[in-house]
Amino acid sequence: MTPDFLVTHSGGFHADELMSSVILTRLFPEAQIIRSRARDWITPGPDRIIYDVGGAYDAAAGIFDHHQRGAPKRDDGQPYSSFGLLWKHFGRDYLVQSAIPAEHVEIIHASFDAGFVLPVDLMDNGAVDVSSAGPLAGLTLPGLLETLKPVFDEADPAAEDRAFHLALGIARSFVEARVAQSAAKLRAEAVVQQAIAQAGAGRVLELPRGMPFRPAITKAGADHLLFVVHPRQDGDWCLTGIRKGSEGFEQRADLPAAWAGLTNAELEAACGVKGATFCHNGLFIAAAKTREAVLAMADIAVRQALS
């Protein structure tokens, strides 16, 4: 099916139909977005996909609403919004269209659904208490997108459509960035796994550049690793700790306490390594001018951590 029209409701917009529009406009760039509640538009037809309006969910007929009685739910009972429904049916095609390698499509489809789509679904259905986020409640992505709606006394009848398309561009940036980050993490995983094999029983993992590394280290069960080193774009080298978990900042091992907050000559004197340039006061990251210097710092940090 190649639709001529992508039909969603008029009036105030929400994150779910904005995100749905991101997916559909990528797959069907020639189709025109129609924002309407007119019966002629929200009735299924061979020339259109209808979403977040119309009172029915029938993928074969091209209609994806979730407001009706008996609205669709996930296998675990959590509700869909139009975004979740469209991601279920079109998400894989979107990823292929986004040049995601075939072997990564299912992984990214599932992770994006769990980490990005489901929160939008839950918020749109009132199934999550946003106020639990405290002062951050107003900074959720759905909340921020809704701030782009016209003010209540805007008199221009075209204002809502203009605001919708402005918000659509912003929503598109977030979706594309999240997918790109997920793809990059999978590419990084392969590099990190190779580096782990090369490190053997060593306590320091050397990478060819900065990249996400903790998930791959955890997946590989490389619990012996304590620090990571890699070159930076400015020519310096970085020494960093490995966090114990995805939450919090506790490291498997801290850098030596005597290095905290020192730079250049003071740090060189404290660690005895010529070329040492910086150590964060939090003892989770340090820098040096050369590979030799950063490896020497790493060796000192390992010996102290194991002593």
C-alpha positions as CSV (number, residue, x, y, z in Angstrom):
1,M,0.0,0.0,0.0
2,T,1.3,3.4,-1.0
3,P,-1.1,6.0,0.4
4,D,-1.7,9.4,-1.0
5,F,-2.9,10.8,2.3
6,L,-1.9,10.4,6.0
7,V,-4.9,11.3,8.0
8,T,-4.9,12.2,11.7
9,H,-7.2,14.4,13.8
10,S,-7.3,18.2,13.7
11,G,-7.2,20.4,16.8
12,G,-4.7,20.1,19.6
13,F,-1.9,17.7,18.9
14,H,0.0,15.2,21.1
15,A,3.2,13.2,21.0
16,D,1.6,10.0,19.7
17,E,0.3,11.3,16.4
18,L,3.4,13.5,16.0
19,M,5.7,10.4,16.4
20,S,3.4,8.4,14.2
21,S,3.7,11.1,11.5
22,V,7.5,10.8,11.8
23,I,7.4,7.1,10.9
24,L,4.8,7.5,8.1
25,T,6.3,10.5,6.4
26,R,9.7,8.7,6.2
27,L,8.1,5.7,4.5
28,F,5.6,7.7,2.4
29,P,7.3,11.0,1.7
30,E,5.0,11.9,-1.2
31,A,1.8,11.4,0.9
32,Q,0.0,14.5,2.2
33,I,-0.8,14.9,5.9
34,I,-4.5,15.7,6.4
35,R,-5.6,16.9,9.9
36,S,-9.3,16.5,10.0
37,R,-12.2,14.9,11.9
38,A,-14.6,15.0,8.9
39,R,-16.2,11.7,8.3
40,D,-15.2,11.6,4.7
41,W,-11.5,11.8,5.7
42,I,-11.6,9.4,8.7
43,T,-13.3,6.6,6.8
44,P,-10.9,4.0,5.6
45,G,-10.0,3.9,1.9
46,P,-7.3,2.5,-0.4
47,D,-5.7,5.9,-0.7
48,R,-5.0,6.6,3.0
49,I,-3.6,5.6,6.3
50,I,-5.7,6.9,9.3
51,Y,-4.2,7.2,12.8
52,D,-5.2,8.4,16.2
53,V,-8.7,9.1,14.9
54,G,-11.6,7.1,13.4
55,G,-12.6,4.8,16.3
56,A,-11.2,1.6,14.9
57,Y,-8.0,-0.5,14.7
58,D,-7.8,-2.5,11.5
59,A,-4.3,-2.7,10.0
60,A,-5.6,-4.3,6.8
61,A,-7.9,-1.4,6.3
62,G,-5.2,1.1,7.2
63,I,-6.8,2.6,10.3
64,F,-4.9,2.8,13.7
65,D,-6.9,4.4,16.5
66,H,-6.9,3.5,20.2
67,H,-9.7,5.6,21.7
68,Q,-12.5,3.2,21.1
69,R,-14.0,0.5,23.4
70,G,-12.0,-2.6,23.2
71,A,-8.9,-0.6,22.2
72,P,-5.8,-2.8,21.4
73,K,-3.3,-3.7,24.1
74,R,0.1,-5.2,24.2
75,D,0.6,-8.9,25.1
76,D,1.4,-7.7,28.7
77,G,-1.9,-5.7,28.9
78,Q,-0.3,-2.3,28.6
79,P,-2.2,0.1,26.2
80,Y,-1.2,1.2,22.8
81,S,-1.4,4.7,21.4
82,S,-1.4,5.3,17.7
83,F,2.4,5.5,17.9
84,G,2.7,2.0,19.4
85,L,0.3,0.6,16.8
86,L,2.2,2.1,13.9
87,W,5.6,1.2,15.3
88,K,4.3,-2.4,15.5
89,H,3.3,-2.5,11.9
90,F,5.7,-0.1,10.2
91,G,8.7,0.2,12.6
92,R,10.8,-2.5,10.9
93,D,10.2,-0.9,7.5
94,Y,11.2,2.5,9.0
95,L,14.5,1.0,10.3
96,V,15.2,-0.6,6.9
97,Q,14.5,2.7,5.3
98,S,16.9,4.3,7.8
99,A,19.7,2.0,6.6
100,I,19.9,-0.1,9.7
101,P,21.7,-3.4,8.9
102,A,19.3,-6.3,8.6
103,E,20.9,-8.2,11.5
104,H,20.1,-5.3,13.8
105,V,16.5,-4.5,12.8
106,E,14.8,-6.8,15.3
107,I,17.1,-5.7,18.2
108,I,16.6,-2.0,17.6
109,H,12.9,-2.4,16.9
110,A,12.4,-4.1,20.3
111,S,14.6,-1.7,22.2
112,F,13.1,1.4,20.6
113,D,9.6,0.1,21.4
114,A,10.5,-0.5,25.1
115,G,12.5,2.6,25.7
116,F,10.8,5.3,23.5
117,V,7.5,4.1,22.1
118,L,6.0,2.5,25.2
119,P,6.5,5.7,27.4
120,V,4.6,7.7,24.8
121,D,1.9,5.1,24.7
122,L,1.5,5.1,28.5
123,M,1.5,8.9,28.9
124,D,-1.0,9.3,26.1
125,N,-3.4,6.8,27.8
126,G,-2.9,8.2,31.2
127,A,-1.4,4.9,32.4
128,V,1.6,6.5,34.0
129,D,1.7,9.2,36.7
130,V,4.0,11.9,35.2
131,S,4.0,13.8,38.5
132,S,6.1,11.1,40.0
133,A,9.0,12.7,38.1
134,G,8.7,15.7,40.5
135,P,10.2,18.9,39.1
136,L,11.2,17.1,35.9
137,A,7.5,16.2,35.1
138,G,7.1,19.2,32.7
139,L,10.3,18.2,30.8
140,T,9.1,14.9,29.4
141,L,9.3,14.8,25.6
142,P,5.5,14.6,25.2
143,G,5.1,17.5,27.5
144,L,7.7,19.6,25.7
145,L,6.1,18.9,22.3
146,E,2.7,20.0,23.6
147,T,4.2,23.4,24.6
148,L,4.5,24.1,20.9
149,K,0.7,24.3,20.6
150,P,-0.7,27.7,19.8
151,V,-1.8,29.8,22.8
152,F,-5.5,29.7,23.7
153,D,-6.3,33.1,22.1
154,E,-4.5,32.6,18.9
155,A,-7.0,33.8,16.2
156,D,-5.3,32.6,13.1
157,P,-7.2,29.4,12.0
158,A,-4.0,28.1,10.3
159,A,-1.9,28.4,13.5
160,E,-2.5,24.8,14.7
161,D,-1.4,23.3,11.4
162,R,1.7,25.4,11.4
163,A,2.5,24.5,15.0
164,F,1.9,20.8,14.2
165,H,4.4,20.8,11.4
166,L,6.9,22.7,13.5
167,A,6.5,20.1,16.3
168,L,6.7,17.3,13.7
169,G,10.2,18.5,12.7
170,I,11.4,18.5,16.3
171,A,9.8,15.1,16.9
172,R,11.6,13.7,13.8
173,S,14.9,14.9,15.2
174,F,14.4,13.0,18.4
175,V,13.3,9.8,16.7
176,E,16.1,9.8,14.2
177,A,18.7,10.6,16.9
178,R,17.4,7.8,19.2
179,V,17.5,5.3,16.3
180,A,21.0,6.4,15.3
181,Q,22.2,6.1,18.9
182,S,20.9,2.6,19.1
183,A,22.5,1.6,15.9
184,A,25.8,3.1,17.0
185,K,25.7,1.2,20.3
186,L,25.4,-2.1,18.4
187,R,28.4,-1.1,16.2
188,A,30.4,-0.2,19.3
189,E,29.5,-3.5,20.9
190,A,31.3,-5.4,18.1
191,V,34.4,-3.2,18.6
192,V,34.4,-3.6,22.3
193,Q,34.0,-7.3,22.2
194,Q,37.0,-7.6,20.0
195,A,39.0,-5.4,22.3
196,I,38.0,-7.5,25.3
197,A,39.3,-10.6,23.5
198,Q,42.6,-8.8,22.9
199,A,42.9,-7.6,26.5
200,G,42.7,-11.2,27.8
201,A,43.1,-11.2,31.6
202,G,44.3,-7.6,31.7
203,R,42.5,-5.1,33.8
204,V,42.6,-2.3,31.3
205,L,40.6,-2.2,28.0
206,E,42.1,-0.2,25.2
207,L,39.7,1.1,22.5
208,P,40.5,2.8,19.2
209,R,38.2,5.7,20.1
210,G,35.6,6.9,22.5
211,M,32.4,4.9,22.3
212,P,29.7,3.3,24.6
213,F,31.5,0.4,26.3
214,R,29.8,-0.6,29.5
215,P,26.9,-2.6,28.0
216,A,29.3,-4.7,25.9
217,I,31.6,-5.3,28.9
218,T,28.6,-6.4,31.0
219,K,27.3,-8.6,28.2
220,A,30.7,-10.3,27.8
221,G,30.9,-10.9,31.6
222,A,34.3,-9.2,31.7
223,D,34.1,-8.5,35.4
224,H,37.9,-8.3,35.7
225,L,38.2,-5.1,33.7
226,L,38.6,-2.0,35.8
227,F,39.5,0.9,33.4
228,V,39.2,1.9,29.8
229,V,41.7,3.9,27.8
230,H,41.2,5.5,24.3
231,P,42.5,8.3,22.2
232,R,40.5,11.6,21.9
233,Q,39.9,13.7,18.8
234,D,42.3,16.4,20.1
235,G,45.2,13.9,20.2
236,D,45.1,13.4,24.0
237,W,44.3,10.1,25.6
238,C,41.5,9.4,28.1
239,L,41.5,7.0,31.1
240,T,38.1,6.3,32.6
241,G,36.5,4.0,35.1
242,I,33.7,1.5,34.5
243,R,30.4,2.1,36.2
244,K,29.0,-0.9,38.2
245,G,25.5,-0.5,36.8
246,S,23.4,1.6,34.4
247,E,22.0,3.5,37.4
248,G,24.2,5.6,39.6
249,F,27.9,6.5,39.3
250,E,29.7,4.0,41.5
251,Q,32.7,2.7,39.7
252,R,34.3,-0.7,39.8
253,A,37.4,1.1,40.9
254,D,38.2,4.8,41.4
255,L,41.3,6.5,40.2
256,P,43.9,7.3,43.0
257,A,42.5,9.8,45.5
258,A,45.8,11.8,45.4
259,W,45.0,12.7,41.8
260,A,41.7,14.3,42.5
261,G,41.2,17.7,40.8
262,L,44.8,18.0,39.7
263,T,46.1,19.2,36.3
264,N,49.4,19.3,34.4
265,A,52.5,19.8,36.6
266,E,50.7,19.1,39.8
267,L,49.2,15.9,38.5
268,E,52.6,14.8,37.0
269,A,54.1,15.2,40.4
270,A,51.3,13.4,42.2
271,C,51.3,10.3,39.9
272,G,54.9,10.4,38.7
273,V,53.9,10.2,35.0
274,K,55.2,12.8,32.6
275,G,52.4,13.9,30.3
276,A,49.6,13.5,32.7
277,T,47.2,16.5,32.2
278,F,44.0,16.1,34.1
279,C,42.1,14.1,36.7
280,H,38.5,14.8,37.6
281,N,37.7,15.6,41.2
282,G,35.2,12.7,41.1
283,L,38.0,10.2,40.3
284,F,36.2,8.6,37.3
285,I,38.2,10.2,34.4
286,A,41.7,11.4,33.7
287,A,43.7,12.5,30.6
288,A,47.2,12.4,29.3
289,K,49.1,13.7,26.3
290,T,50.2,10.3,25.0
291,R,49.2,6.6,24.9
292,E,52.3,5.7,26.9
293,A,51.4,8.2,29.6
294,V,47.8,7.1,29.9
295,L,48.8,3.4,30.1
296,A,51.2,4.3,32.8
297,M,48.5,6.1,34.8
298,A,46.2,3.1,34.2
299,D,48.8,0.7,35.5
300,I,49.2,2.8,38.7
301,A,45.4,3.0,39.1
302,V,45.0,-0.8,38.8
303,R,47.8,-1.6,41.3
304,Q,46.2,0.8,43.8
305,A,42.7,-0.7,43.2
306,L,44.0,-4.2,43.8
307,S,46.2,-3.4,46.8
